[in-house]
Structures are given as C-alpha cells and as structure tokens.
Amino acid sequence: MDKGSVKILLIGLLVLAGLVGLFAYKNGKVKFHLKLASLPVKYVRTEGVFQYLGKDEIRTALEPLVTTGFFEADMQAIHQAVSTLPWVETVAVKRIWPDAIDIKIREKKPYVRWGQDSLMTEQGVIFTPKSIAQHQHLTVLTGPAQQQMKVLEIMKGIKTALADQAMELAEFNVNDRWAWKIKLTTGLVILLGRDEQLKKLQRFLKTLTVLKPEQIDAMAVADLRYPNGYAVSWRPDAAEIDWSNNDAPEDTANQELKTDAR
C-alpha cells in the first residue's frame, strides 16, 4: 500500500472516530437531560400556623400537580391551586433541590361574619368556607355590595359606643338606602334610619341612664327614626313596668319617649 493510500485511510479512521465520539457525547447528553427531567418530587412541605385550614384540603388541591418530575412541576399552577382555597390569605411556592417543593401559607383570620354564609377579615376580605358553624359568636354584618369596608368601619364606631354602656353588638345591617339597624346580644333591636345615626344612638344611650336594668331588658325594639325622641316596643313576656319610681336627670328631661305603655 503506497503512502497516499495510508494517508487517506488514516484520515478516514480519524473522521469515523470523531463521529462516534460526537454521537456518544450527544447521546449521553440526551440521557442526562432525560434523567434530570424524570427526577420525582418526593416531598411537599407546607409551612404555616393553621387553625381552620385542613391539611387534607391542601393535599387534595396539590395531588394532581406534584406527581410529575421535579423540573416539570408547574409552580404557578401550584400557587394558583393553593391560593383559591377559602382560608388561604397568602402563599409562596418554590423548589428545593433535589426532590422537594416548599409551600408557605398564611391563613386568613376571621373578624366578623358577612351575611349568613361568609366571613370577613379585618382588612375587608370576604370569603366563604365550607362551614362557619364555629364562628357563630362573631358579629354579623350585612350591607351593599362592594361597600364592606365602609360598613366595617361604621360597625367599629358603633361597638365602641355600645361598649361604654356595657352593651355588645350582635348584628349590624345597612340596607341599599343606607338605613341602619343594629341588634344587641340581649336581643334588643335598634332602628337608626338614614340620617345622623351615630348622633341618635348616642342620644338614646344617654337616656338609658334614667332607666332601671329590668326596664332596659324589657325593650324589644327601639325606633330612633324620630327627630327629637324615640319609640319603644316591649317584649311580650316582660313584666308590667312601674314608671313612678323613675327620676330623670335634668340633662335627659327634654328627651321624648314614645312607648306602648305597659
């Protein structure tokens, strides 16, 4: 074999070796990527202090989303699934190498009830969990749509005024015409109308100082929608009231009380 043929043969062998090496490199790279993509998610860690949010509820939301590979898991989809749970206020999701997903959750804190089926946070966020049975003790608010923050702030003022008289608010209702109605934990209903409601409430509470506790307890409805006084309806089961022993102080003498006398 002459020198030219040998040279050609060597060049051919080098090219063949290069192609084999390139193929082996690319094939190995493909296998490497496939191996990474197929790494399973072994652990899903949830962090937070949960009083009402159930772990089973979180697990049900996550199960369809964490059965893929570590890199294939959709963090945005996981975030969205957890965020839509009624009790979740905030959520943060991230991968933890090599096989875990970390989820940090902050739970909502109910402040009042909104309507019959929902709750509301102190920041005015309304949410509807599956059950509110354990929150029946909270004050009930109802009001016009999208006006919950305004209704909530008014309620805080009313609660402060009532607390000064050792009274506790149970329900506060504002209708679409912005007429107020409140109900106390004793069952007393107070109608405040649409004008100068806080002023009328303060005036009413001031007049209660001339009444005896049993007389106040006998009230069923106090209608404050009068310019210079209020009307009272009494509980049907209330005992007959003796008004002869009531001495009104001078600063309440000018308040007019209309009542269905007992």
C-alpha positions in Angstrom: 0.0 0.0 0.0 1.5 3.3 -1.0 1.9 6.3 1.2 -1.1 8.1 -0.3 -3.5 5.2 0.4 -2.3 5.0 4.0 -2.8 8.7 4.5 -6.4 8.5 3.1 -7.1 5.5 5.4 -5.8 7.4 8.5 -7.9 10.4 7.7 -11.0 8.2 7.3 -10.4 6.5 10.6 -10.0 9.8 12.4 -13.3 11.1 10.9 -15.0 7.9 11.9 -13.7 8.1 15.4 -14.8 11.7 15.7 -18.3 10.9 14.5 -18.6 8.0 17.0 -17.3 10.3 19.8 -19.8 13.1 18.9 -22.6 10.6 18.8 -21.6 9.2 22.2 -21.5 12.7 23.6 -24.8 13.8 22.3 -26.5 10.5 23.3 -25.1 10.8 26.8 -26.3 14.5 27.0 -29.8 13.4 25.9 -29.7 10.7 28.6 -28.5 13.1 31.2 -31.4 15.6 30.4 -33.9 12.8 30.4 -32.6 11.6 33.8 -32.9 15.1 35.3 -36.4 15.7 33.9 -37.6 12.4 35.3 -36.5 13.1 38.9 -39.6 12.6 41.1 -41.0 15.0 43.7 -40.6 13.1 46.9 -41.6 15.7 49.4 -44.1 18.5 49.5 -43.6 20.6 52.6 -46.3 23.0 53.9 -45.4 25.7 56.4 -47.7 27.8 58.4 -49.9 28.0 61.5 -53.3 26.5 60.7 -56.3 26.9 62.9 -59.0 26.3 60.3 -57.2 25.2 57.1 -57.2 21.4 56.9 -54.1 19.5 55.6 -56.5 17.2 53.7 -57.8 20.2 51.9 -54.3 21.2 50.9 -53.4 17.7 49.9 -56.5 17.4 47.6 -55.6 20.6 45.8 -52.0 19.6 45.3 -52.2 15.9 44.4 -52.8 16.4 40.6 -49.9 18.9 40.4 -47.0 17.2 42.2 -47.0 13.7 40.6 -44.7 15.0 37.7 -41.0 15.3 37.7 -39.1 17.8 39.8 -38.5 20.2 36.9 -41.8 19.5 35.3 -43.9 20.6 38.3 -45.7 23.9 37.5 -45.0 26.3 40.3 -47.6 28.8 39.0 -50.3 26.2 38.9 -49.5 25.0 42.4 -49.6 28.6 43.6 -53.0 29.2 42.0 -54.4 25.9 43.4 -53.5 26.8 46.9 -54.5 30.4 46.7 -58.0 29.6 45.7 -58.6 27.7 49.0 -61.0 29.8 51.0 -58.9 30.0 54.2 -55.6 30.9 52.4 -54.5 34.6 52.7 -51.1 34.4 51.1 -48.9 31.6 49.6 -45.3 31.3 48.4 -44.1 28.2 46.4 -40.5 27.2 45.5 -38.5 24.1 44.5 -35.9 22.7 47.0 -33.2 20.7 45.3 -33.2 17.8 44.6 -36.7 16.4 45.3 -38.9 18.8 47.3 -41.4 21.6 46.9 -41.8 24.1 49.7 -45.1 25.9 50.2 -45.5 28.7 52.8 -49.1 29.6 53.7 -50.6 32.3 55.8 -54.2 31.6 57.0 -57.0 34.2 57.0 -58.2 35.4 60.4 -62.0 35.9 60.5 -63.1 39.2 62.2 -66.8 39.3 61.5 -69.5 37.3 59.7 -70.7 38.7 56.4 -74.3 37.7 55.7 -75.4 34.2 56.6 -72.7 32.1 54.9 -69.5 34.2 54.7 -66.7 35.6 56.9 -64.7 38.8 56.6 -61.2 39.7 57.7 -60.4 43.0 59.5 -58.9 44.1 56.1 -62.4 43.7 54.5 -61.7 40.5 52.6 -64.9 38.4 52.2 -64.5 34.6 51.9 -66.9 31.7 52.1 -65.5 28.5 53.7 -67.5 25.2 53.7 -68.8 25.8 57.2 -68.9 28.8 59.6 -70.5 26.8 62.4 -67.6 27.5 64.8 -67.9 31.3 64.1 -71.4 31.9 65.2 -70.2 34.1 68.0 -68.8 36.7 65.6 -70.8 39.9 64.9 -72.9 39.6 61.7 -72.6 42.4 59.1 -74.7 42.9 56.0 -74.5 45.8 53.6 -74.5 47.0 50.0 -72.2 45.1 47.5 -68.6 46.3 47.4 -69.1 48.5 50.5 -67.9 46.1 53.1 -65.0 48.3 54.3 -67.3 51.3 54.9 -69.8 49.1 56.7 -66.9 47.6 58.8 -65.6 51.0 59.9 -69.1 52.1 60.9 -69.5 49.0 62.9 -66.3 49.6 64.8 -67.7 53.0 65.9 -71.0 51.5 67.0 -69.2 48.8 69.0 -67.2 51.5 70.8 -70.3 53.5 71.7 -72.1 50.4 73.0 -69.1 49.2 75.0 -69.2 52.4 77.0 -72.7 51.3 78.2 -71.6 47.6 78.7 -73.6 46.6 75.7 -72.5 44.2 73.0 -73.3 44.3 69.3 -74.6 41.1 67.7 -75.7 42.3 64.2 -75.4 45.4 62.1 -77.4 45.8 58.9 -77.1 48.6 56.3 -79.7 48.3 53.5 -79.3 49.6 50.0 -80.7 53.0 51.1 -78.1 53.2 53.8 -80.6 52.9 56.6 -79.0 51.3 59.7 -80.4 48.6 62.0 -78.5 47.1 64.9 -79.2 44.2 67.2 -77.6 43.6 70.6 -76.7 40.3 72.1 -79.6 40.8 74.5 -82.0 40.7 71.5 -82.8 44.4 71.6 -83.3 45.8 68.0 -82.4 49.5 67.4 -83.6 51.2 64.2 -81.5 54.2 63.3 -82.7 55.3 59.9 -80.7 57.1 57.3 -79.8 60.4 59.0 -77.5 61.3 61.9 -77.4 57.7 63.0 -74.5 57.9 65.4 -75.9 61.1 67.0 -79.2 59.4 67.5 -77.6 56.3 69.0 -75.5 58.4 71.4 -78.7 60.3 72.5 -80.5 57.0 73.1 -77.7 55.5 75.1 -77.6 58.7 77.3 -81.3 58.3 78.1 -80.8 54.8 79.3 -79.1 56.1 82.4 -82.6 57.0 83.8 -84.0 53.5 83.3 -83.6 50.5 85.6 -81.8 47.4 84.2 -85.1 45.5 84.2 -86.7 48.2 82.1 -83.9 48.2 79.6 -84.1 44.4 79.4 -87.8 44.6 78.7 -87.2 46.5 75.5 -87.8 44.6 72.2 -87.4 47.4 69.6 -86.2 51.0 70.0 -87.1 53.1 67.0 -84.8 56.1 66.8 -86.0 57.5 63.5 -87.6 60.5 65.2 -86.1 64.0 65.1 -86.4 64.6 68.9 -87.1 61.2 70.6 -87.7 57.6 70.0 -90.4 54.9 70.3 -90.1 51.7 72.2 -91.9 48.3 71.8 -91.7 46.0 74.7 -91.1 42.3 74.9 -94.5 40.4 75.1 -93.3 38.4 78.1 -92.0 41.4 80.0 -93.5 42.2 83.4 -95.5 45.3 83.8 -93.3 48.3 84.3 -93.7 50.7 87.2 -92.7 54.2 85.9 -93.5 56.0 89.1 -90.0 55.5 90.6 -88.0 56.8 87.7 -86.4 60.1 88.3 -85.0 61.7 85.1 -81.9 63.9 85.5 -82.1 67.4 84.0 -79.9 66.6 81.0 -82.3 63.9 79.8 -85.6 65.6 80.8 -86.1 67.0 77.3 -85.9 63.6 75.6 -89.3 62.4 74.3 -90.0 58.7 74.8 -92.9 57.3 72.9 -93.9 53.8 74.2 -96.7 51.3 74.0 -97.3 51.7 77.8 -97.4 48.6 79.9 
